[in-house]
Amino acid sequence: MKTTYSDEQYELAYPPGIEHHWWSAARNELIAKLLVEKCADCNFLEVGCGKGVAVLGLRKEGRNVRGVELANVQPLSGVEQWVDSGVDACDLALETRLTYDGLLLLDVIEHLPDPEAFLNRLLKSFPNVSFVFVTVPAGQELWSNYDQFAGHHRRYSLDMLESLGVTLGWTLDRAEYFFRLSYFPMRLMTMLGIDRQLKMVAPGTALRPLHRLVCAISRLEQTLLPRYVRGSSAYALYKVRAEVET
């Protein structure tokens, strides 16, 4: 079963300048903060990194992150040396796989019919990995035409992320919703049967300050609101080897 994006999906999801969109920037800031809290000096590999939007953003935040993408796509300008495109993560050289302490799967597992099998295979290929960090679209009640277009199999809840860890024998270190402010307009759209726009629009120079403001608001809501308040996305950080101390 095909799990990589088509050329059309890449064109719509990754227009030039998409790294400046508030959604990309806010997610990168959240991930960078969590990674530095967990293991500031660890080497992380983003599996299924697409064109490297997160790799670019996280490296700018000072995190040691590389990416690997199964589809043969051209990485964003400035991140080419940090992304291996057209490669299965499990086929990387063993000496390379041994260098990673953690794996990132950022909006990846919702595309998989059997995420447990994939994650088990992945962990066996990276024997030194201690942590796995995932982000997912949240709230099955937000299911829309966009999920169908993107090839999603499901949207997640915190309970589902916890159950995933139990099935895999992983310890859930923390899990939380994020992007709370976008939850309510998305919920209203699904209730009214309004389709979402499929094309992501990258902000031009004039709109980037507005996107930075929305990013700051997202950062603030993450600080002020409890973890269980619904958002349109969620994350989970797993400890994946019992001998690892946190």
C-alpha positions as CSV (number, residue, x, y, z in Angstrom):
1,M,0.0,0.0,0.0
2,K,1.3,3.4,-1.0
3,T,2.2,5.6,2.0
4,T,4.2,8.4,0.4
5,Y,2.8,11.6,-1.0
6,S,2.1,11.9,-4.7
7,D,3.6,14.8,-6.7
8,E,0.3,16.6,-6.4
9,Q,0.1,16.2,-2.7
10,Y,3.7,17.5,-2.3
11,E,3.0,20.5,-4.5
12,L,-0.1,21.4,-2.4
13,A,1.4,20.7,1.0
14,Y,4.9,22.2,0.5
15,P,4.7,25.4,-1.5
16,P,7.9,27.5,-1.4
17,G,8.1,29.4,1.8
18,I,5.9,27.0,3.8
19,E,8.5,27.0,6.6
20,H,7.3,30.5,7.4
21,H,3.6,29.4,8.0
22,W,2.5,29.7,11.6
23,W,1.6,26.0,11.7
24,S,5.1,24.8,10.7
25,A,6.8,27.4,12.9
26,A,4.7,26.7,16.0
27,R,5.1,22.9,15.7
28,N,8.8,23.3,15.3
29,E,9.1,25.5,18.4
30,L,7.0,23.0,20.4
31,I,9.1,20.0,19.3
32,A,12.4,21.9,19.9
33,K,11.4,22.8,23.4
34,L,10.4,19.2,24.3
35,L,13.6,17.8,22.7
36,V,15.9,20.1,24.7
37,E,14.0,19.1,27.9
38,K,14.4,15.4,27.2
39,C,17.8,15.3,25.8
40,A,19.5,18.5,24.6
41,D,22.6,16.7,23.1
42,C,20.9,13.7,21.5
43,N,21.0,13.0,17.8
44,F,17.5,12.7,16.3
45,L,16.4,11.3,13.0
46,E,13.1,12.5,11.5
47,V,11.5,9.5,9.7
48,G,9.2,10.5,6.9
49,C,10.5,14.1,6.8
50,G,9.0,15.1,3.4
51,K,11.0,18.0,2.1
52,G,12.6,18.7,5.4
53,V,10.5,21.6,6.8
54,A,10.9,20.3,10.4
55,V,14.5,19.4,9.9
56,L,15.2,23.0,8.7
57,G,13.3,24.5,11.6
58,L,14.7,22.3,14.3
59,R,18.3,22.8,13.2
60,K,17.7,26.6,13.3
61,E,16.5,26.0,16.9
62,G,19.9,24.3,17.6
63,R,18.7,20.7,17.7
64,N,20.8,17.8,16.2
65,V,18.3,16.5,13.7
66,R,18.6,14.8,10.3
67,G,15.8,13.5,8.1
68,V,15.1,10.6,5.9
69,E,12.2,10.4,3.3
70,L,11.0,7.3,1.4
71,A,9.7,9.3,-1.5
72,N,12.3,10.7,-4.0
73,V,11.6,14.4,-3.4
74,Q,13.8,17.4,-3.6
75,P,14.5,18.8,-0.1
76,L,14.0,22.5,0.7
77,S,16.9,24.8,-0.1
78,G,19.3,24.9,2.7
79,V,18.6,21.5,4.2
80,E,19.8,19.2,1.4
81,Q,22.8,18.0,3.3
82,W,20.7,17.0,6.3
83,V,18.0,15.0,4.4
84,D,18.4,11.6,2.7
85,S,15.6,11.4,0.1
86,G,14.3,8.3,-1.7
87,V,15.6,6.1,1.2
88,D,13.9,3.7,3.6
89,A,15.1,4.6,7.1
90,C,15.7,0.9,7.9
91,D,18.1,0.7,4.9
92,L,20.5,3.3,6.1
93,A,23.9,2.0,6.9
94,L,24.2,0.3,10.3
95,E,27.0,2.6,11.4
96,T,24.6,5.5,10.6
97,R,21.6,4.0,12.4
98,L,23.8,3.4,15.5
99,T,24.4,7.2,15.9
100,Y,20.8,8.1,16.7
101,D,19.4,8.4,20.2
102,G,15.8,9.3,19.2
103,L,13.4,9.1,16.3
104,L,10.8,11.7,15.3
105,L,7.7,10.8,13.4
106,L,5.9,14.1,12.7
107,D,2.5,13.6,11.2
108,V,3.5,10.2,9.8
109,I,1.8,7.3,11.6
110,E,-1.8,8.5,10.6
111,H,-0.8,7.5,7.1
112,L,-0.1,3.9,8.0
113,P,-2.7,1.1,8.1
114,D,-0.6,-0.8,10.7
115,P,1.5,1.7,12.6
116,E,2.4,-0.9,15.3
117,A,4.1,-3.1,12.8
118,F,6.0,-0.2,11.2
119,L,7.2,1.1,14.6
120,N,8.3,-2.3,15.7
121,R,10.4,-2.7,12.5
122,L,11.8,0.8,12.9
123,L,12.9,0.3,16.5
124,K,14.7,-3.0,15.6
125,S,16.7,-1.2,13.0
126,F,17.9,1.5,15.5
127,P,19.3,-0.4,18.5
128,N,20.5,2.7,20.3
129,V,17.3,4.7,20.1
130,S,15.9,5.5,23.5
131,F,13.0,7.8,22.7
132,V,10.4,8.1,20.0
133,F,8.5,11.4,19.5
134,V,5.3,11.5,17.4
135,T,2.9,14.2,16.3
136,V,-0.5,13.3,14.8
137,P,-3.7,15.0,13.7
138,A,-6.2,14.8,16.6
139,G,-9.9,14.4,17.0
140,Q,-11.8,11.9,14.8
141,E,-14.7,14.4,15.0
142,L,-12.5,16.7,12.9
143,W,-12.3,14.2,10.0
144,S,-12.7,16.0,6.7
145,N,-12.0,16.0,3.0
146,Y,-8.4,17.0,3.8
147,D,-7.8,13.8,5.7
148,Q,-9.1,11.8,2.8
149,F,-6.9,13.7,0.3
150,A,-3.8,13.3,2.6
151,G,-4.3,9.6,2.9
152,H,-5.0,9.5,6.6
153,H,-6.3,6.3,8.2
154,R,-7.4,8.0,11.5
155,R,-7.1,11.0,13.7
156,Y,-5.9,10.4,17.2
157,S,-6.9,11.0,20.8
158,L,-4.6,11.0,23.8
159,D,-6.1,7.6,24.8
160,M,-5.2,6.2,21.4
161,L,-1.6,7.4,21.8
162,E,-1.5,5.8,25.2
163,S,-2.9,2.5,23.8
164,L,-0.4,2.6,21.0
165,G,2.4,2.7,23.6
166,V,0.9,-0.2,25.6
167,T,0.6,-2.3,22.5
168,L,4.3,-1.7,21.6
169,G,5.5,-2.1,25.2
170,W,6.7,1.5,25.3
171,T,6.4,3.8,28.3
172,L,4.4,7.0,27.6
173,D,6.6,9.8,29.0
174,R,4.1,12.5,28.1
175,A,1.2,13.3,25.7
176,E,-0.7,16.5,25.1
177,Y,-3.0,18.2,22.6
178,F,-1.8,21.3,20.8
179,F,-3.2,23.8,18.3
180,R,-6.3,24.4,20.5
181,L,-7.3,27.6,18.8
182,S,-7.7,25.9,15.4
183,Y,-9.9,23.1,16.9
184,F,-13.1,25.1,17.2
185,P,-13.3,26.5,13.7
186,M,-12.3,23.1,12.3
187,R,-15.1,21.5,14.4
188,L,-17.6,24.0,13.2
189,M,-16.6,23.4,9.6
190,T,-17.1,19.6,10.0
191,M,-20.5,20.1,11.7
192,L,-21.6,22.4,8.8
193,G,-20.2,20.1,6.1
194,I,-17.8,22.7,4.9
195,D,-14.7,21.3,3.0
196,R,-11.2,22.4,4.0
197,Q,-8.9,24.0,1.6
198,L,-6.4,21.4,0.3
199,K,-3.7,23.8,-0.8
200,M,-1.4,25.2,1.9
201,V,-0.6,28.9,1.3
202,A,2.8,30.1,2.3
203,P,2.9,33.6,3.7
204,G,4.5,36.3,1.7
205,T,6.9,38.8,3.3
206,A,4.1,41.2,4.3
207,L,2.1,38.4,6.1
208,R,5.0,36.8,8.0
209,P,4.7,39.1,11.0
210,L,1.1,38.0,11.4
211,H,2.1,34.4,11.2
212,R,4.8,35.0,13.9
213,L,2.1,36.5,16.0
214,V,-0.2,33.5,15.6
215,C,2.8,31.3,16.4
216,A,3.4,33.2,19.6
217,I,-0.3,32.8,20.6
218,S,0.0,29.1,20.0
219,R,3.0,29.0,22.3
220,L,1.1,30.9,25.0
221,E,-1.9,28.6,24.8
222,Q,0.4,25.6,25.2
223,T,1.7,27.1,28.4
224,L,-1.7,28.1,29.9
225,L,-4.1,25.4,28.9
226,P,-4.3,21.9,30.4
227,R,-3.0,19.0,28.4
228,Y,-6.5,17.4,28.0
229,V,-8.1,20.5,26.4
230,R,-8.8,19.4,22.8
231,G,-6.6,20.6,20.0
232,S,-6.4,19.8,16.3
233,S,-3.1,18.0,16.8
234,A,-1.5,15.9,19.6
235,Y,2.0,14.7,20.5
236,A,3.4,11.8,22.4
237,L,6.9,11.1,23.7
238,Y,7.7,7.5,24.4
239,K,10.5,5.9,26.3
240,V,11.1,2.8,24.2
241,R,13.7,0.8,26.0
242,A,13.2,-0.3,29.6
243,E,16.8,0.2,30.6
244,V,16.8,3.9,29.8
245,E,16.4,6.3,32.7
246,T,14.6,9.7,32.2
